[in-house]
């Protein structure tokens, strides 16, 4: 019997080949460590990310929360939660951020000062525990 391309086994082969290709694409698109930029986005498909190697001096002056999360190597949800804590406590805790209209931005200088303050507090805490 000749394969006409319409039998059930041909259909199953085609579906499984497409599924394997989709799974392979998803494995190639893993979250990456470092500065991340969105390259392209198609509906119902994961977007491709690429790593840009840049120093802290090359970062923009105002970061989106997702970009600050990448710099801090934390998740997007954790970053938004820390920004909400900053806004709720009036700046006493959390990642420093400002609201511009409906957008939330993290100033680079404030983020770097916050990181230094966190490192200083951690060092002071560890030295007091050692004593």
N, C-alpha and C positions, 0 to 999 in steps of 0.2 A: 504494500500500500504506500503510495507516494504522500509525502507531507505537503499538505496544501496551505499550511500556515494558519489554519483556522481550528485545528483540533485542540483538545483540552491540554494535552501535554506541551504543545508549542506555547500556549497561553501561559501555562505555569512556568515554563522556562523563561519567558519574557518578563514576567512579574518578578521572579526571583533574581534575575539579572539586574533589573532596575533597583530592587531592594538592596542588593549587595553594593551597587554603585552609590546609593544614598547613604548607607551606613559608612562606606569608605570616605565619602565627603565629610560626614559629621566627625569622623575620627581625625581628619586633617585640620579641622577648625576647632582647636582647643583654646581655652583661655590662655593668654600669654602673660608672661611676667615682663614688666618694663612699661615704657610709654606706649600706649595703644592708640591707633587711629582706625576709624571705620573706613574701609575701602569701598565697599559696595553693599547694597541691601536690596534683596528681592523678596517680595511678599511670600510667605510660607516657606522660606528657605533661610537657614542660618546665615548671618552676615560674616564676611571674611575679615579677619583682623590682621594687622601687620604690626610688627615691632619697629619702632623708631628709636634709635639710640640717641638720646640727647641728654645733656646735663641739666641741672636745675636752673642754670642761667638762661638756657634756651626755652624754658617753659613760658607760656603766655602769662601776663600779669594777673589775669583773672581766669581761674579754672572752673570748668563745670564740675559738679559733684562727682560724676563718674571719673573724670580725669584725676581729681584729688584722691579718689579711692584707689586708682591705679598707682599713683605715686606712693601712697601709703601701703599698698599691697593688701588692701582689705576689700571686702565685697561691697557692691553697690548699695545694698540694703543697709548694711552696717554704717556706711558713710552717710546716707540720708538720715539714719537714726541719730547719729552723732551731731549732724547739723541741726536736727530738730531739738536736741537737748541744748545745744548752744543758744538757739533762739528762745527756748522756754526758760532758760536760766539767766537770760540777759547777758550772756557771754562768760559766765563763771565756769562752765564746763562744756566739753564738746569741741567739734571742729569749727573754727571761726568761719563764718559765712555772712554774706549780705544778700538781701533780697532786692532785685531790680525788677519792678513790676511783678510778673509771675515767675521770673527766673531766679534761681539761686546760684550765686557765684562765690567761689572761695578765692580770696586774694592770695597770691603766691607769697608775698612777704609775711602776711599774717599766718599762713600755714607753716612757713619755715620757722617763725618765732614760736608757734605752738609746739612744733616738733622739738625745738630746743628746750622749751619749758617742760615738756613731758620727759625728755632725757634727763634734765636736771633734777626733776622730782624723783625719778626712778633711782638716780645715783644717790641722792640724799637719803632716800628710804633704805637703800641697800647698805649704806655706810652706818646708819643708825641701828640697823639690825645686827651688823657685825660688832658693834660696840657693846 
